[in-house]
Structures are given as C-alpha cells and as structure tokens.
Amino acid sequence: MAIDAQAIVLRSTVPSPPGSRIEGTVLAARPATLRIKVHASSKQPEGDFVLQGRPLDLSRETRAAIEELVGAKPG
C-alpha cells in the first residue's frame, strides 16, 4: 500500500473496474474506513490485484493511520 496527496495504491483480493468507488477497512493500530475511486486494477501473479485510485473523503485521522501502516512520513 502507498499513499500521497492525490493517489493511493493498494492490494486487494477482489478486482474493481476503473471508475468504481469502493470502501474498505484499514486494519492498523487505529482502524479506519477508506473509500477510493479506482483508476486502474491489475491482476498479479499471486492471484490478487493492485488497485490504483484516488482517496475520497479522507480525514486526517485516516491518512495518519494509513501513513503509520505503510511507514510513510506525514506531509
């Protein structure tokens, strides 16, 4: 999983077509709900999918939880 101001990349067990809006839970020290609008979905050799998209309605708390999970520096 990776995140910046306008984009997010994550792995999923379920594909999602471009333009779809999906919601999931980030299981971290501070669990948070994450909604994204998918821009691309590609199947990986392991059988899961890499989804690229834009976060929707991302609160500071949710961004902090994701950054903590992936080890990103807040910015």
RAFEN-V427881 format. One record per backbone hydrogen bond with DSSP energy under -0.5 kcal/mol. NH is the residue of the N-H (numbers start at 0). CO is the residue of the C=O. E is the energy in kcal/mol with one decimal. If there is no record, write none. Layout:
<<NH | CO | E> <NH | CO | E>>
This chain:
<<1 | 8 | -2.6> <3 | 6 | -2.5> <7 | 52 | -2.3> <8 | 1 | -2.6> <9 | 50 | -2.4> <11 | 48 | -2.7> <18 | 37 | -3.4> <19 | 16 | -2.0> <21 | 19 | -0.5> <21 | 35 | -2.4> <23 | 33 | -2.6> <25 | 31 | -3.5> <26 | 24 | -0.7> <27 | 25 | -1.2> <30 | 28 | -0.5> <31 | 25 | -1.6> <33 | 23 | -3.3> <34 | 55 | -0.6> <35 | 21 | -2.3> <36 | 53 | -2.4> <37 | 19 | -2.9> <37 | 35 | -0.6> <38 | 51 | -3.8> <39 | 51 | -2.0> <41 | 49 | -2.1> <43 | 47 | -3.2> <46 | 43 | -2.2> <48 | 11 | -3.1> <49 | 41 | -2.7> <50 | 9 | -3.2> <50 | 48 | -0.6> <51 | 39 | -2.7> <52 | 7 | -2.4> <53 | 36 | -2.1> <55 | 34 | -3.0> <58 | 56 | -0.7> <62 | 58 | -2.5> <63 | 59 | -2.6> <64 | 60 | -2.2> <65 | 61 | -2.3> <66 | 62 | -2.9> <67 | 63 | -2.4> <68 | 64 | -1.9> <69 | 65 | -2.4> <70 | 66 | -1.0> <71 | 66 | -1.8>>
